[in-house]
Amino acid sequence: MWTVIKSVLAAFFGVQKEQQRREDFEQGRPGAFIVTGLVMAAFLVGILAFVAILVSR
């Protein structure tokens, strides 16, 4: 699972290597990447909303 998290984080920041991307598509399960990406995106939105609330006070 850690490799999926690392791959999704690298993809979020656009720094994933071509070799790693190929391995993910060949060996990884799409569902794991989709769920991890959705959870991380929700987490990011939550953090941004929290920061926005703090700044607006």
Biotite code that builds the C-alpha atoms (Angstrom):
import biotite.structure as struc

atoms = struc.array([
    struc.Atom([0.000, 0.000, 0.000], chain_id="A", res_id=1, res_name="MET", atom_name="CA", element="C"),
    struc.Atom([2.923, 2.335, 0.704], chain_id="A", res_id=2, res_name="TRP", atom_name="CA", element="C"),
    struc.Atom([4.023, 2.119, -2.930], chain_id="A", res_id=3, res_name="THR", atom_name="CA", element="C"),
    struc.Atom([0.550, 3.190, -4.063], chain_id="A", res_id=4, res_name="VAL", atom_name="CA", element="C"),
    struc.Atom([0.647, 6.187, -1.714], chain_id="A", res_id=5, res_name="ILE", atom_name="CA", element="C"),
    struc.Atom([4.103, 7.185, -2.934], chain_id="A", res_id=6, res_name="LYS", atom_name="CA", element="C"),
    struc.Atom([3.024, 6.876, -6.564], chain_id="A", res_id=7, res_name="SER", atom_name="CA", element="C"),
    struc.Atom([-0.116, 8.944, -6.031], chain_id="A", res_id=8, res_name="VAL", atom_name="CA", element="C"),
    struc.Atom([1.832, 11.651, -4.179], chain_id="A", res_id=9, res_name="LEU", atom_name="CA", element="C"),
    struc.Atom([4.404, 11.771, -6.964], chain_id="A", res_id=10, res_name="ALA", atom_name="CA", element="C"),
    struc.Atom([1.621, 12.057, -9.536], chain_id="A", res_id=11, res_name="ALA", atom_name="CA", element="C"),
    struc.Atom([-0.033, 14.855, -7.518], chain_id="A", res_id=12, res_name="PHE", atom_name="CA", element="C"),
    struc.Atom([3.153, 16.881, -7.642], chain_id="A", res_id=13, res_name="PHE", atom_name="CA", element="C"),
    struc.Atom([4.025, 15.872, -11.203], chain_id="A", res_id=14, res_name="GLY", atom_name="CA", element="C"),
    struc.Atom([7.415, 14.395, -10.349], chain_id="A", res_id=15, res_name="VAL", atom_name="CA", element="C"),
    struc.Atom([6.787, 10.726, -11.059], chain_id="A", res_id=16, res_name="GLN", atom_name="CA", element="C"),
    struc.Atom([9.392, 9.004, -13.213], chain_id="A", res_id=17, res_name="LYS", atom_name="CA", element="C"),
    struc.Atom([8.324, 7.404, -16.474], chain_id="A", res_id=18, res_name="GLU", atom_name="CA", element="C"),
    struc.Atom([9.637, 4.013, -15.346], chain_id="A", res_id=19, res_name="GLN", atom_name="CA", element="C"),
    struc.Atom([7.570, 4.131, -12.150], chain_id="A", res_id=20, res_name="GLN", atom_name="CA", element="C"),
    struc.Atom([4.462, 5.190, -14.062], chain_id="A", res_id=21, res_name="ARG", atom_name="CA", element="C"),
    struc.Atom([4.854, 2.221, -16.407], chain_id="A", res_id=22, res_name="ARG", atom_name="CA", element="C"),
    struc.Atom([5.252, -0.175, -13.483], chain_id="A", res_id=23, res_name="GLU", atom_name="CA", element="C"),
    struc.Atom([2.140, 1.243, -11.843], chain_id="A", res_id=24, res_name="ASP", atom_name="CA", element="C"),
    struc.Atom([0.067, 0.709, -14.995], chain_id="A", res_id=25, res_name="PHE", atom_name="CA", element="C"),
    struc.Atom([1.424, -2.785, -15.576], chain_id="A", res_id=26, res_name="GLU", atom_name="CA", element="C"),
    struc.Atom([1.387, -4.183, -12.048], chain_id="A", res_id=27, res_name="GLN", atom_name="CA", element="C"),
    struc.Atom([-0.889, -1.984, -9.970], chain_id="A", res_id=28, res_name="GLY", atom_name="CA", element="C"),
    struc.Atom([-4.604, -2.359, -9.416], chain_id="A", res_id=29, res_name="ARG", atom_name="CA", element="C"),
    struc.Atom([-6.529, 0.644, -10.735], chain_id="A", res_id=30, res_name="PRO", atom_name="CA", element="C"),
    struc.Atom([-8.965, 0.601, -7.816], chain_id="A", res_id=31, res_name="GLY", atom_name="CA", element="C"),
    struc.Atom([-6.201, 1.095, -5.270], chain_id="A", res_id=32, res_name="ALA", atom_name="CA", element="C"),
    struc.Atom([-4.867, 4.142, -7.130], chain_id="A", res_id=33, res_name="PHE", atom_name="CA", element="C"),
    struc.Atom([-8.325, 5.635, -7.606], chain_id="A", res_id=34, res_name="ILE", atom_name="CA", element="C"),
    struc.Atom([-9.346, 5.248, -3.959], chain_id="A", res_id=35, res_name="VAL", atom_name="CA", element="C"),
    struc.Atom([-5.999, 6.533, -2.695], chain_id="A", res_id=36, res_name="THR", atom_name="CA", element="C"),
    struc.Atom([-6.169, 9.517, -5.045], chain_id="A", res_id=37, res_name="GLY", atom_name="CA", element="C"),
    struc.Atom([-9.698, 10.389, -3.950], chain_id="A", res_id=38, res_name="LEU", atom_name="CA", element="C"),
    struc.Atom([-8.802, 10.141, -0.259], chain_id="A", res_id=39, res_name="VAL", atom_name="CA", element="C"),
    struc.Atom([-5.706, 12.292, -0.727], chain_id="A", res_id=40, res_name="MET", atom_name="CA", element="C"),
    struc.Atom([-7.648, 14.861, -2.753], chain_id="A", res_id=41, res_name="ALA", atom_name="CA", element="C"),
    struc.Atom([-10.314, 15.059, -0.038], chain_id="A", res_id=42, res_name="ALA", atom_name="CA", element="C"),
    struc.Atom([-7.590, 15.444, 2.583], chain_id="A", res_id=43, res_name="PHE", atom_name="CA", element="C"),
    struc.Atom([-5.978, 18.256, 0.585], chain_id="A", res_id=44, res_name="LEU", atom_name="CA", element="C"),
    struc.Atom([-9.308, 20.063, 0.185], chain_id="A", res_id=45, res_name="VAL", atom_name="CA", element="C"),
    struc.Atom([-9.930, 19.689, 3.923], chain_id="A", res_id=46, res_name="GLY", atom_name="CA", element="C"),
    struc.Atom([-6.547, 21.170, 4.780], chain_id="A", res_id=47, res_name="ILE", atom_name="CA", element="C"),
    struc.Atom([-7.065, 24.072, 2.375], chain_id="A", res_id=48, res_name="LEU", atom_name="CA", element="C"),
    struc.Atom([-10.522, 24.766, 3.817], chain_id="A", res_id=49, res_name="ALA", atom_name="CA", element="C"),
    struc.Atom([-9.119, 24.680, 7.357], chain_id="A", res_id=50, res_name="PHE", atom_name="CA", element="C"),
    struc.Atom([-6.334, 27.103, 6.444], chain_id="A", res_id=51, res_name="VAL", atom_name="CA", element="C"),
    struc.Atom([-8.837, 29.405, 4.709], chain_id="A", res_id=52, res_name="ALA", atom_name="CA", element="C"),
    struc.Atom([-11.013, 29.451, 7.828], chain_id="A", res_id=53, res_name="ILE", atom_name="CA", element="C"),
    struc.Atom([-8.025, 30.255, 10.021], chain_id="A", res_id=54, res_name="LEU", atom_name="CA", element="C"),
    struc.Atom([-6.853, 33.065, 7.748], chain_id="A", res_id=55, res_name="VAL", atom_name="CA", element="C"),
    struc.Atom([-10.295, 34.627, 7.453], chain_id="A", res_id=56, res_name="SER", atom_name="CA", element="C"),
    struc.Atom([-10.666, 35.130, 11.212], chain_id="A", res_id=57, res_name="ARG", atom_name="CA", element="C"),
])
